[in-house]
Amino acid sequence: RRGATVVTPFACIAADPPWAFDQRVNSASGAFHGTTSAHYQTMSIEDIRRFPLPPIADDAVLFLWRVAAMQQEALDVVKAWGFTVKSELVWRKVTKHGKRHFGMGRYVRAEHEVCLIATRGRPTILSRSIRSTFEAPVGRHSEKPEDFFQIVEQLCAGPRLELFARRHRANWT
């Protein structure tokens, strides 16, 4: 058909969903602690599971950032989106001066974040020399470091998609 747009399915997807997780109220001040809704609008697990994905290739890789307190929910999202978890990346956060990050936490102070690596079909992995952990400075709330995107680009070919992106990135949709 004349004028029809051909959509190439995405083979590489990075997603950092706006997870809505329970918040604690400080009994003295009444203020919420650990809330993400002060920074952006969050979504329920069901809304994330049902998020309308664009065309995804039969052989694709998903990089899904998860919240420590919502491990099962992240696995449920991976499954709902048609992927199977295969591995994970761990970002060890450091300050701009290279010191260990001292983050929030209910039981321990979080200095890392985990990104699940999941696949559908049999995607081609471009490099087998990428380590499972990387260290990078912390940016703004929930912002993922450039090092992460460089790792993803070393691991899988495009076309690449970033869901819930905060800014445009060259060679990504």
PyMOL commands that set and color helices and strands:
alter all, ss='L'
color gray80, all
select helices_A, chain A and resi 45-49+68-80+146-155
alter helices_A, ss='H'
color red, helices_A
select strands_A, chain A and resi 10-15+24-25+32-33+56-66+84-94+112-120+133-137+160-163
alter strands_A, ss='S'
color yellow, strands_A
deselect
rebuild
show_as cartoon
